[in-house]
Amino acid sequence: MTDTRAIQKGAWTGADALLFDLDGVLTPTAVVHEQAWQELFDGYLAEAGHPERYQESDYFDHIDGKPRFDGVRDFLGSRGITLPEGPTDDDPANSSVQGLGNRKNRIFNEIVDSRGVEPYPGSVRFIHAALELGLKLAVVSSSRNAPAVLKAAGLDGYFPVVVDGQVAAAVGLPGKPDPATFRYAAELLDVPAEGCVVVEDAVSGVQAGSAGNFRAVIGVNRGAGRQTLLDAGATFVVDDLDDLL
């Protein structure tokens, strides 16, 4: 093992708890989210007659890792578009922030229902290794679908604490890049932030971990870019979690 590998392994094996993002870290559903967002905004921009279409970079620049409705607002803002907020249960057919967010959720669930969810094998191996060491585990996700995705992937039994978008809204916590949801998960695990390691693939999530006084932030490069994650505050970056075993 190289010195670098030893340092990386020591960063998490000496921790008391691991706080995992879900989409893109444990499951490849980040790709499904990307597809759902593209379908949503391709359709909306065409309906609105906007000259600038959705681009792949928009996901990482404006949406990735953020609560759903923040993603809607930030993307629309990038196009100079302001829409009414609408009620939280707004019809997905309506052109409001909440309506578009609910439309995206419908598209996402349709894709998941048709394809199912398979977790990353390397992430499953990493979870097992962490449990063997006695570490506590939690999922901290901006998605409001986290429990359903965990169940579909067969991972729900590993995580006694799940802080997702629904929990954050109920408790009144700001979403990533604010560290509040990670801190709340640490509190529920009864572990101080200094004893927790954050595991993230999104820039906003890495920024949240970096701002939260945690032991370390492991960046998982699923497309955001190694240097981009390091610049956002990752302690180090791996391509897959079994690189740490």
N, C-alpha and C positions, 0 to 999 in steps of 0.2 A: 504494500500500500504506500503511495506517495505521501509526503507530508501534507499536501493539500487535501487528499482524501481523508487523512487522519483528522485534520482540523474540521473538515465538514462533518464527519461522522460524530466527532466529539460535541459538535454544536447541538445535535439533537439527542444523542444518547445520554447526555448529562442533564437533559431537561426533565421537568415533571409532567408536562402536557404538550400536546400538539394540537394546533387549531388550523383545520384544513378548510380552504375554499373547496367548493364542490365541482362546479362546471370547469373542465379543463385541467383540474388537479386530480380528482378521483374518477371522474367519468368524462368521456369525450363529448359531453352534451354542450360544451362551449361551441362546437361546430354546429350543433342544431340551433343554438341561440343565434349564431351568425346567420344561418340560413333563414330563420324566422324573421330576424330584423330586416334582412335584405328584401324578403318577400313583402313585408309590411311597407317599407319605405319606397320600394320600386312602385308598388301599387298606389300609395298615397301621392307621391310626387307626380306620377303620370296623371292621376285624377285632378290634381291641383294645377296641372300645366306648368310645373316648375321646370326651368331649362336645365338645371343641374341635377344629374341623376345620382343615385346612391353608388358609392365606391367601396371596395373592400377595406380600404384604410379607414373609412368612417367608423367601423366597428371598434377598432383599437383607439381611435382618436377621441371618440365621443360617447361610447356606449359600454365597452367591456368593463365588467366588474361593478357597475353602478346599479343602484335600485332601478327597476324598470321605468318608472315614470320620470326619474332624473335623466335616464338615457333618451327618452322621448324628447324632453325639453332641450337637452344639450344638442341633440342632432338637429332639431328644428331651428335652434338658435344659430347653428353653423350655416344654415341656409337662409337666415334672416326671416324666419317664419315664427309668428306668435299665434297660438291658438288658445281658445278658452280652456280653462282647467277641466270643467265638467265634473259630475259626481263620481265617486269612486267606483260605482257600479254602472258607469255609463255604457251604453250600447256599443259594442265593437264596431258597428257600422258608422258611428258618429266621428266627425273630425274634431276631436278635442284631445287634450293630453291624455286623459283617462281612457277615452274611447280607443285611441290608437294603442295605448299600453295594453288594454284588454284584448284588442285584436291580435297584437303580437303574442299574447299568452295563449290565445286560442290556436294560432298557427303552430306555436311550439308544441302544445299538447297533442295536436293532430299528428305531427311528425314523430313524436315519441311513441304514441300509441301504435303507429304503423310499423315502426322499426324496432322498438324495445331499446333497452340500455345495457351495454356491457361495460363494466369498469375497466380501467387500465390495469393490466396484469401486474405491472411494476408497482402500482399504487397499492394493490391488494397485498403484495408481498411485503411492502413497507409497513402497512397497517399491522400485519401479523408480527413483524419484527418489533414494532413499537409496543404491542400488547405483551409480548414475551418479556420485555424489559420493565413492564409495569407502568408504562406511561398512560396518562388519561388522555382521552380523545374527544374532540368536538368538531362539528362542522359549522362554519360561519359563512353564509352565502347570502348574496343580495337577492337571489331568486326566491320567489314565493312558492316555487314548486319543489323545493329541496326535499321535503319528506317523501313526496311521491317518486322523485328520481332515485333517492336512496333505496326505497323499497323495490323499485323496478330493477335496480342494479344488484339487489341482494346484499346491500351494505348497511341497512338500517339497524341491524343488531349490534354494530360496532360502536355506535355513537350515542351515548346517553344524553348528550346535550347537542341540540341543533338550534342555532340562532339563524333564522332565515328572514326574508323580507316581511313575512307575516308577523313574526315575533318582534322585529324591529319597529314595525308600525304600531303594534299593540302597546309596546313599552315606551314608544316615543323616542327611539334612538335614530340619530342621523346615520345615513349609509356611508359606505366607503367612498372617498378616501379618508373619512373620519374614522378613527380607531375604536369608536364606541361599541360596535357590535363585537369586535374581538375582545375588548375589555369585559363586556357583559358575559361572554362565554367563559372567560377565565374565572369570573366571579362565581358562575354557576358550577364550575368544576372545583371551586374552592382552592384555586392555585393563583399565587400572585403573578402579575404580568411578567416579572423578571424570570419566572420559571417556565414560561410558555414560549414555544416556537411557532411562528406563523408560516403556513405553507400556501403560496399563492402563485397564480399564473398571470394575473391581470395587473396592469400598472396601478390602477386605483387601489387594489388590494395590497400591493406591495407598499404603496405610500401609506396606507392605513397601518400596516404592521410596523413600518419604520417610525411612525409618529407615536406609537403606543408604548414605548419603553419595554418591548419584549426581549427575550433572550437572544433571538435571532429571527431573521426572515429568510426562508428558503424560497427562492424564485424558481418556478418550473417553466421552462421556455417551450410553450406550445404554439408560438407564432409571434408573440410580442417582440421578441429579440433579446438576446442575452444582455447586451450593453444597455438597452432601454430599461430592463428590469434592475440592473445594477445602478443605473442613474436614478431610478425611482426609490432606491434605498435597500435593495436586496443585499443580504450579507454575502450570499453567493448564489449561483444559478446552476441548475442541472437540467438535462434534457428529459430525464425520467427519474422517478423517485427511487427505483431500485439501483440507480447509480450510487446511492448512499449506503447500500448494504455491503 
